Amino acid sequence: MKRNNLFLLMAFAISLLAGCVKDEKVEVTPIPVVSDAAVINEVYSRGTPDAPDWVEIYNNSDNQVDISGYKIYDSGGESGAKPKKEFPAGSVIAARGFLVIVVDDGTESGFGISSTGEELWLANANGEVVDNINVSAMDETQSFGCYPDGSENLQLLNTITRGTSNSPGIAPEKIKINELYSKGDDTNPDWVEVYNAGTTDVDLGTYKIYDNGGHEGTKPKLQFTTGTILTPGSFLVIVVDGAGESNFGLSGNGETIWLEKGDGTLADSVIFPALEDGQSYGRYPDGTNNWQILYVPTPGAANDNTAPPSEIIIKMNEIFSKGTDTDPDWIEIYNGSTVDVDLSGYKIYDSGAQSGSKPKKEIPAGTIIPAGGFYVIVTDDPGESGFGLSSNGEEVWLEDANSTLIDDVTFPAMVDGQSYGRKPDGSDTFFTFTEITRGTSNNNAATLPKNR
């Protein structure tokens, strides 16, 4: 409701009562006030010829607004006795910015603001009233306006702040829902993180958070703990899926949640989608309007938009067991992932290391295998972990740097000029190759026919 609508409602009520007493039908048509970002923020009526009366307009939004063609006027313009004062082309106000127009300028549309108080109107370029206020009387050292800027609270201002904030020490609260997690369990329940995107400390003790149940009134809203102070740039995580009457679980299929200030006004709301295990939903960067699925939940810390982890697919792809002193036995490893993989610390071994009778052969630090690429490790070397591959066939194993087994292959006996591997690369189909493709793709290599 705009600031003068209260007076209109009172007038309507009085007129209605009068109509009831007289048994007459009374029709009152209040002036409609259209919602708009531009508001009358400060008025000065004690002007002089050298410093005439003025009105300050405030952009009560986070986006630039153009008020070219808007009109400001008093009762003369309202009644049609004189033209309304129009804002010139190019009247653009920055987000949360100010624009001052001198109204007592001596032109046909100019008007002086009564020092004893009067009513002012602001209309948009379509002629729709977007704001109107009743200005009170003021002294030469005072102005009249919103405190804080753009609010419904109008009062005499003992410090005139033409073109600047009426409330430089009062920054608006900017508490936002910043991240949420809906895939909770008994040990890690659903939670919502809020973030202070403003510049002042905020007492969250009267804030409430709720889902559809609290919104519809079928259950109480979940209130933050009394005395909870959130400093600028800080995060607070509230567990919502508890045992209390006001607690609520976040739907795994997605839903809407709301954050409410202590005065009952809405601070924030978000409609979140269905999430999978290991995912959260949040703003990136923190506090902005950019919402996205996050693959690294960060409760109580800055949000992380690291790309979703790619599945790591590392396979032993080709095996050569008919080595010689100049061309020893080797195993080729294939990276079937879509990202490069660091093989540092990976280990490859045969039955000797499997039984613990010798060490496992470790791939050197700094060994990077590109996505879709190949790496060949010679196994039959003179090192303590070296091992020759049996020409009669045997089993070999591959484990990652965490000692987790990721592949094992049992290969058959081979003769000179043969290798054994997967075709296509990385698949579960093995062939004996009559064309050795060390360090390159097996996909087009000649093979022995498969046994039927």
C-alpha positions in Angstrom: 0.0 0.0 0.0 1.4 3.4 -0.9 1.8 6.0 1.8 -1.3 8.1 1.2 -3.7 5.2 0.8 -4.3 5.2 4.6 -5.8 8.7 4.4 -8.0 7.6 1.5 -9.2 4.5 3.4 -10.1 6.7 6.4 -11.9 9.1 4.2 -13.8 6.2 2.6 -14.8 4.9 6.1 -16.0 8.3 7.2 -18.0 8.8 4.1 -19.5 5.3 4.4 -20.6 6.0 7.9 -22.1 9.3 6.8 -24.0 7.5 4.1 -25.4 5.0 6.6 -26.7 7.7 8.8 -28.4 9.5 5.9 -29.5 6.1 4.4 -27.9 7.2 1.2 -25.5 5.4 -1.1 -22.1 7.1 -1.0 -19.5 6.3 -3.7 -15.8 7.1 -3.1 -13.3 6.4 -5.8 -9.7 6.5 -4.4 -6.9 7.4 -6.7 -5.2 4.2 -7.8 -1.5 4.0 -7.0 0.6 1.9 -9.3 3.7 0.0 -8.0 6.9 1.5 -9.2 10.6 1.6 -8.3 10.6 5.5 -8.2 9.4 7.1 -5.0 9.4 10.6 -3.5 12.2 10.4 -1.0 12.8 13.9 0.3 11.1 17.3 0.0 12.3 20.8 0.8 9.7 23.5 1.0 11.7 26.4 2.7 13.4 27.5 -0.5 14.7 31.0 -1.4 15.2 32.7 -4.8 18.8 31.5 -4.8 17.9 28.0 -3.5 14.4 27.1 -4.5 12.1 24.3 -3.4 13.0 20.8 -4.6 11.9 17.2 -4.6 14.3 14.2 -4.5 13.3 10.9 -6.2 14.8 7.6 -5.1 15.2 4.5 -7.1 14.1 1.8 -4.7 15.4 -1.1 -6.8 18.6 -2.9 -7.7 18.3 -1.9 -11.4 18.7 1.4 -13.2 15.4 3.2 -14.0 14.5 5.8 -16.6 11.9 8.3 -15.4 11.9 10.5 -18.5 8.4 11.8 -19.0 7.4 11.2 -15.3 5.5 14.2 -13.8 5.7 15.7 -10.3 2.9 18.1 -9.1 1.0 19.6 -6.3 -2.8 20.4 -6.0 -2.6 22.8 -9.0 -1.4 20.1 -11.3 -3.8 17.6 -9.7 -6.8 19.8 -10.3 -5.8 20.7 -13.8 -5.4 24.4 -13.0 -1.8 24.3 -14.3 0.4 21.8 -16.1 2.3 19.1 -14.3 6.1 19.4 -14.1 7.7 16.8 -16.4 11.0 15.1 -15.9 13.2 15.8 -19.0 14.5 13.1 -21.4 17.5 11.3 -20.0 16.3 11.4 -16.4 18.0 8.1 -15.5 18.5 7.0 -11.9 21.1 4.4 -10.9 20.2 1.5 -8.8 19.5 2.8 -5.2 20.3 6.2 -6.6 18.8 9.7 -6.3 17.6 12.4 -8.6 16.7 16.0 -7.5 14.2 18.2 -9.5 13.8 21.9 -8.6 10.0 22.5 -8.7 9.9 26.2 -7.9 11.6 27.3 -11.1 9.4 30.1 -12.3 8.2 28.2 -15.4 4.5 27.5 -16.2 4.6 24.1 -14.6 6.7 25.2 -11.6 5.2 25.3 -8.2 6.3 26.3 -4.7 5.8 23.8 -1.9 3.8 25.3 1.0 5.9 25.7 4.1 2.8 24.8 6.1 2.5 21.4 4.3 0.7 20.1 1.3 0.2 17.0 -0.9 2.5 16.0 -3.8 2.0 13.4 -6.5 4.4 11.5 -8.8 3.0 10.0 -12.0 4.8 7.8 -14.6 4.9 8.5 -18.3 1.5 6.9 -18.8 -0.1 9.3 -16.3 -0.4 6.6 -13.6 0.2 7.7 -10.0 3.2 5.8 -8.7 3.6 7.7 -5.4 2.1 10.5 -3.4 2.8 11.9 0.1 1.5 14.5 2.5 4.4 16.9 3.2 4.4 18.3 6.7 5.4 21.8 7.8 9.1 22.3 8.3 11.7 24.8 9.5 14.4 26.3 7.3 16.9 23.7 8.5 14.7 20.7 8.0 13.4 18.6 5.1 10.7 15.9 5.0 11.2 12.4 3.7 11.7 8.7 4.0 13.8 7.2 6.8 15.3 4.8 5.7 15.4 5.7 2.0 12.4 4.4 0.1 10.6 3.2 3.1 7.0 3.8 4.2 8.3 5.8 7.2 8.0 9.5 6.6 9.3 12.1 9.0 10.9 15.5 9.5 14.6 15.2 8.8 16.9 17.5 10.9 19.7 16.9 8.5 19.0 18.0 4.9 20.5 15.4 2.5 19.6 16.6 -1.0 20.7 14.0 -3.6 22.2 11.6 -1.0 20.9 9.1 1.5 18.5 10.2 4.2 19.9 7.3 6.3 23.6 7.0 5.7 24.1 5.0 8.9 21.2 2.7 8.2 21.8 0.1 5.4 18.9 -2.1 4.4 19.0 -5.6 5.7 20.0 -8.0 2.9 19.6 -11.5 4.3 19.3 -14.1 1.5 18.7 -17.8 1.3 22.1 -18.7 -0.2 22.2 -22.5 -0.4 20.0 -25.5 0.6 20.4 -29.2 0.8 17.4 -31.5 0.4 19.0 -35.0 0.3 19.5 -35.3 4.0 19.4 -38.4 6.2 19.4 -39.1 9.9 23.1 -38.2 10.3 23.0 -35.2 7.9 19.5 -33.7 7.9 18.2 -31.1 5.4 19.5 -27.6 5.9 19.2 -24.1 4.6 22.1 -21.6 4.6 21.4 -17.8 4.8 23.9 -15.1 3.9 24.2 -11.5 4.9 24.8 -9.6 1.6 24.5 -6.3 3.4 26.9 -4.0 5.1 25.5 -4.1 8.7 25.0 -6.7 11.4 21.6 -8.2 11.4 19.7 -9.8 14.3 18.1 -12.9 12.9 16.4 -13.8 16.2 12.9 -12.9 14.9 13.4 -14.2 11.3 11.4 -17.3 10.3 11.9 -19.9 7.5 9.2 -22.2 6.2 7.9 -24.3 3.4 4.4 -24.8 2.1 3.1 -25.9 5.5 4.1 -22.7 7.2 3.0 -20.7 4.1 -0.5 -22.1 4.2 -0.7 -22.0 8.0 -1.1 -25.7 8.6 2.0 -25.7 10.8 4.1 -23.1 12.6 7.0 -21.3 10.9 10.5 -22.2 12.0 12.0 -19.3 14.0 15.8 -18.6 14.2 17.4 -18.7 17.7 17.0 -15.6 19.7 20.1 -13.4 19.7 21.5 -14.8 16.5 23.6 -12.0 15.0 24.9 -12.4 11.4 27.7 -10.1 10.4 28.2 -8.8 6.8 29.5 -11.4 4.4 28.8 -14.2 6.9 26.8 -17.4 6.6 24.4 -19.2 9.0 23.2 -22.8 8.5 19.8 -23.7 10.0 18.8 -27.4 10.1 15.2 -27.5 9.0 14.5 -31.2 9.2 14.4 -31.7 13.0 11.9 -33.1 15.4 10.2 -29.9 16.4 6.7 -29.0 15.5 7.9 -26.2 13.2 10.6 -28.2 11.5 10.2 -29.4 7.9 12.0 -31.6 5.5 12.9 -30.3 2.1 11.2 -32.2 -0.7 13.6 -34.3 -2.8 11.4 -33.4 -5.8 11.8 -29.7 -5.2 9.5 -27.1 -3.7 9.3 -23.4 -2.5 10.7 -22.1 0.8 10.3 -18.6 2.2 12.4 -16.4 4.6 10.4 -13.9 6.6 11.6 -10.9 8.7 10.4 -10.3 12.2 7.9 -7.7 11.0 6.2 -10.3 8.8 7.6 -8.9 5.5 9.2 -11.3 3.1 13.1 -11.2 3.1 13.6 -13.9 0.4 12.1 -17.0 -1.3 13.3 -19.6 -3.7 11.8 -22.4 -5.8 14.4 -25.2 -5.9 14.5 -28.2 -8.2 14.8 -31.9 -7.6 18.4 -32.7 -6.4 20.5 -35.8 -6.5 22.7 -37.2 -3.7 25.7 -35.0 -3.3 24.1 -31.9 -4.8 23.0 -28.7 -3.2 21.3 -25.7 -4.8 22.6 -22.2 -4.3 23.6 -18.8 -5.5 27.0 -18.3 -7.2 28.6 -16.0 -6.4 27.1 -15.8 -2.9 24.2 -13.4 -2.6 23.7 -12.9 -6.3 20.6 -13.7 -8.4 22.4 -16.6 -10.2 21.0 -19.9 -8.8 22.4 -23.2 -9.9 22.9 -26.8 -8.9 26.1 -27.2 -6.9 28.1 -30.4 -6.9 30.1 -29.5 -3.9 27.8 -28.6 -0.9 29.4 -25.9 1.3 27.3 -25.3 4.4 28.5 -22.3 6.2 31.1 -21.3 3.6 31.3 -19.6 0.2 29.6 -21.5 -2.5 31.7 -23.6 -4.9 30.6 -24.0 -8.6 33.2 -26.7 -9.4 32.0 -28.6 -12.4 30.3 -32.0 -11.8 32.9 -34.7 -11.3 33.5 -36.8 -14.4 33.5 -40.5 -14.1 37.1 -41.7 -14.1 37.6 -44.7 -16.4 41.1 -46.2 -16.3 41.6 -49.6 -17.9 44.4 -52.0 -18.8 43.9 -51.9 -22.5 46.6 -54.0 -24.1 49.1 -56.5 -22.7 52.4 -57.8 -24.3 54.0 -60.9 -22.7 56.4 -62.0 -25.4 59.1 -59.5 -24.6 62.8 -59.6 -25.2 65.8 -57.9 -23.7 65.4 -55.0 -26.1 61.6 -55.0 -26.1 60.5 -56.1 -22.6 57.0 -57.0 -21.5 54.6 -54.1 -21.1 51.0 -53.1 -20.3 49.1 -50.3 -21.9 46.7 -48.2 -19.8 43.8 -46.4 -21.4 41.9 -43.3 -20.1 38.3 -43.6 -21.1 37.4 -40.5 -19.1 36.5 -37.0 -20.5 39.2 -35.4 -18.4 42.9 -35.9 -18.0 43.9 -38.2 -15.1 46.9 -38.1 -12.9 48.2 -41.7 -12.5 50.8 -40.8 -9.8 50.7 -43.5 -7.2 48.7 -46.0 -9.2 50.1 -49.5 -8.9 50.2 -52.5 -11.3 51.2 -56.0 -10.4 51.0 -59.8 -11.0 50.5 -62.7 -8.5 53.9 -62.0 -6.8 52.8 -58.6 -5.4 49.2 -59.9 -5.1 50.5 -62.5 -2.6 52.8 -60.0 -0.9 56.0 -61.7 -1.8 57.3 -58.6 -3.7 56.3 -54.9 -4.0 53.8 -53.6 -6.4 55.0 -51.6 -9.4 54.1 -47.9 -8.8 53.5 -45.5 -11.7 55.9 -42.5 -11.3 54.7 -39.1 -9.8 53.6 -36.6 -12.4 52.3 -39.2 -14.9 49.3 -37.6 -16.6 47.3 -39.5 -19.1 45.1 -37.3 -21.3 41.4 -37.9 -21.9 41.1 -40.7 -24.4 44.8 -41.3 -24.3 47.2 -44.1 -23.6 50.2 -44.7 -21.3 52.5 -47.7 -21.6 54.4 -49.0 -18.5 57.2 -51.6 -18.9 56.7 -54.2 -16.3 59.8 -56.5 -16.9 62.5 -54.1 -15.6 65.4 -54.8 -13.3 63.7 -52.9 -10.4 62.6 -54.7 -7.2 59.0 -54.3 -8.3 59.6 -55.4 -11.9 57.8 -58.5 -13.2 57.7 -60.5 -16.4 54.4 -61.5 -17.9 54.0 -65.2 -18.3 53.9 -66.3 -21.9 51.5 -69.0 -20.8 49.1 -66.4 -19.5 48.3 -65.1 -16.0 46.3 -62.5 -14.1 47.4 -58.8 -13.6 45.9 -56.1 -11.4 45.6 -52.3 -11.4 44.8 -50.1 -8.4 44.5 -46.4 -7.9 46.5 -44.1 -5.6 44.1 -44.9 -2.8 44.9 -48.6 -3.1 41.5 -49.3 -4.5 41.4 -52.1 -7.1 40.0 -50.6 -10.4 40.8 -53.3 -13.0 42.1 -56.8 -13.3 42.7 -58.9 -16.5 43.4 -62.6 -17.0 45.2 -62.9 -20.3 45.9 -66.1 -22.3 49.0 -67.6 -23.7 50.5 -65.8 -26.7 53.1 -66.3 -29.3 55.5 -63.9 -30.9 53.9 -61.1 -32.7 50.7 -61.1 -30.6 49.3 -59.0 -27.8 46.0 -59.2 -25.9 43.5 -56.4 -25.3 40.2 -54.6 -25.5 38.5 -53.7 -28.7 37.0 -51.1 -28.9 39.4 -49.4 -26.5 38.2 -49.5 -22.9 35.4 -52.0 -23.6 34.7 -55.3 -22.0 35.4 -57.2 -25.2 38.9 -58.8 -25.5 40.8 -60.2 -28.5 44.2 -61.6 -29.2 45.8 -59.2 -31.6 48.0 -60.2 -34.5 48.8 -56.5 -34.9 50.4 -54.9 -31.9 49.3 -51.3 -31.3 51.5 -50.2 -28.3 50.5 -46.7 -27.2 47.8 -46.3 -29.8 44.2 -47.3 -30.4 43.2 -51.0 -30.7 40.1 -50.2 -32.6 41.4 -51.0 -36.1 44.0 -53.7 -35.1 43.8 -57.2 -36.7 42.8 -60.0 -34.4 42.5 -63.7 -34.2 38.9 -64.8 -34.7 36.9 -65.2 -31.4 36.2 -68.9 -30.4 32.7 -69.9 -30.8 
